[in-house]
Amino acid sequence: MSCSVSYKFNGASIDYNKTKTITLADFPIRSNYVWGPMANIFNNQLKDQFANHTKLMQVKRNGDLKIDGEITRYEQRNKSVSSEGYSAQTELSMTVNVRFTNNKNHAEDFERQFTSTATYETTQSLNAVQEELVTQMVKDICDQIFNATVANW
């Protein structure tokens, strides 16, 4: 009979005896519509999330865990219409394609999309709200990625 110790650390369930490193690739933007700072905000948030909530050491290559992918969609659309027939709210959405490789247990490998949306009043310009909304969506997507990869619920 074998015994293994697993530590739960801020929602992460990682066996640190087996899994010690993670490689987080920078995600390029592959969407048609782009906001310049978006990739940096996303890549920094993803790295911070794993640095702050796990004891995994981030390495440039050959990590026990590997996360890479690309920002595939960033778009806006009218969400609701006012009684005058004009758009009252605009929904911004961001989608990221993620490839997760667990070199200690390939049964956990996956590739899938994570999406987040945010809504703003059409009376506001996108430029006025974009940084705040992108930051919110990035945080949400990074939480989803974290939960799907190391917080085995």
Long-range contacts (C-beta under 8 A, 24 or more apart in sequence): 7-55, 9-53, 9-54, 9-55, 10-52, 10-53, 10-54, 11-53, 11-146, 11-147, 11-151, 12-53, 12-54, 12-146, 12-150, 12-151, 13-150, 13-151, 13-152, 14-54, 14-55, 14-56, 14-150, 16-55, 18-64, 18-104, 19-56, 19-64, 19-65, 19-102, 19-104, 20-56, 20-57, 20-64, 21-56, 21-57, 21-58, 21-59, 21-62, 21-63, 21-64, 21-65, 22-50, 22-54, 22-56, 22-57, 22-58, 22-59, 22-63, 22-64, 22-65, 22-66, 22-67, 23-58, 23-59, 23-60, 23-61, 23-62, 23-63, 23-65, 23-66, 23-67, 23-68, 24-50, 24-58, 24-63, 24-67, 24-68, 25-66, 25-67, 25-68, 25-69, 27-68, 27-69, 27-70, 27-71, 27-96, 28-70, 28-71, 29-70, 29-71, 29-74, 30-70, 30-71, 30-72, 31-71, 31-72, 31-73, 31-74, 31-75, 31-95, 32-75, 33-74, 33-75, 33-76, 34-74, 35-74, 35-130, 35-134, 37-131, 37-134, 38-71, 38-74, 38-94, 38-134, 38-138, 39-71, 41-134, 41-135, 41-138, 42-71, 42-96, 42-138, 42-141, 42-142, 45-138, 45-139, 45-142, 46-142, 46-145, 49-142, 49-143, 49-145, 49-146, 50-146, 50-150, 53-146, 54-150, 56-150, 62-103, 63-103, 64-102, 64-103, 64-104, 65-100, 65-101, 65-102, 65-103, 65-104, 65-149, 65-150, 66-99, 66-100, 66-101, 66-103, 67-98, 67-99, 67-100, 67-101, 67-145, 67-149, 68-98, 68-99, 69-96, 69-97, 69-98, 69-99, 69-111, 70-96, 70-97, 71-95, 71-96, 72-96, 72-97, 72-113, 73-115, 76-126, 78-122, 79-119, 86-122, 87-122, 88-121, 88-122, 89-119, 89-120, 89-121, 89-122, 90-119, 90-120, 90-121, 90-122, 90-126, 91-117, 91-118, 91-119, 92-117, 92-118, 92-119, 92-120, 92-126, 92-130, 92-133, 92-134, 92-137, 93-117, 93-118, 93-137, 94-134, 94-137, 94-138, 94-141, 96-141, 96-145, 98-145, 98-148, 100-148, 100-149, 110-148, 112-148, 114-141, 114-144, 114-145, 114-148, 115-141, 116-140, 116-141, 116-144
